[in-house]
């Protein structure tokens, strides 16, 4: 059995850093890459020293994209509830 080193304790994904108001620096190397079963990158992690504070424009763009994703998730869940309700009535 091969043991693969785990991700560094203090590393975070791009989204996790963005929630804290930080983004990876230009040209920063990831500290860890989580691969899926097909060996495709699934999650990319960075250390804090490889990130920088977001500009106000980056922060606003991130918050807007999160708002849109949240609305899409809510709409999807609403449609799923409606679909389930229709099946239970029949």
C-alpha positions in Angstrom: 0.0 0.0 0.0 1.3 3.4 -0.9 0.8 6.3 1.5 0.3 9.7 0.0 1.2 12.8 2.0 -1.8 14.7 3.1 -2.6 18.3 2.4 -0.8 20.9 4.6 -3.0 21.8 7.6 -2.9 25.5 7.0 -3.8 25.4 3.3 -7.2 26.3 1.8 -8.9 26.1 -1.6 -9.3 29.2 -3.7 -13.0 29.6 -2.6 -12.1 29.2 1.1 -9.4 31.9 0.7 -11.9 34.1 -1.2 -14.4 33.8 1.7 -11.6 35.3 3.8 -11.0 38.1 1.3 -7.8 36.6 -0.2 -6.8 35.3 -3.6 -3.7 33.4 -4.9 -0.8 35.6 -5.9 0.1 35.7 -9.6 2.2 32.6 -10.4 1.7 31.0 -7.0 2.3 27.3 -6.9 -0.4 25.2 -5.2 0.6 23.5 -1.9 -1.6 20.5 -2.7 -3.8 19.2 -5.5 -6.6 16.7 -4.7 -7.2 14.4 -7.6 -10.4 12.6 -8.5 -10.5 8.9 -9.5 -9.5 9.7 -13.0 -6.4 11.7 -11.8 -8.0 15.0 -12.7 -7.5 18.0 -10.4 -10.5 18.3 -8.1 -9.4 20.8 -5.5 -6.4 23.0 -5.5 -5.0 24.3 -2.2 -2.8 27.3 -1.4 -0.9 28.4 1.7 -1.6 31.9 3.1 1.9 33.1 2.1 0.9 32.4 -1.5 -2.2 34.6 -1.3 -2.9 38.3 -1.2 -5.7 40.6 -0.1 -8.5 41.0 -2.7 -9.0 44.4 -4.3 -12.4 45.9 -3.7 -13.4 45.0 -7.3 -12.3 41.4 -6.8 -14.3 41.2 -3.6 -17.4 42.6 -5.2 -17.2 40.2 -8.1 -16.7 37.2 -5.8 -19.7 38.2 -3.7 -21.8 38.7 -6.8 -20.9 35.3 -8.2 -21.7 33.7 -4.8 -25.1 35.5 -4.7 -25.9 34.2 -8.2 -24.8 30.6 -7.3 -27.0 30.8 -4.2 -30.0 31.9 -6.2 -29.4 29.1 -8.7 -29.2 26.5 -5.8 -32.4 27.8 -4.3 -34.2 27.7 -7.6 -33.0 24.1 -8.2 -34.2 23.0 -4.8 -37.6 24.7 -5.4 -38.0 22.8 -8.7 -37.0 19.5 -7.0 -39.6 20.1 -4.2 -42.3 20.8 -6.8 -41.4 17.7 -8.8 -41.5 15.6 -5.6 -44.8 17.1 -4.6 -46.3 16.4 -8.1 -45.2 12.7 -7.8 -46.7 12.3 -4.4 -50.1 13.7 -5.5 -50.5 11.1 -8.3 
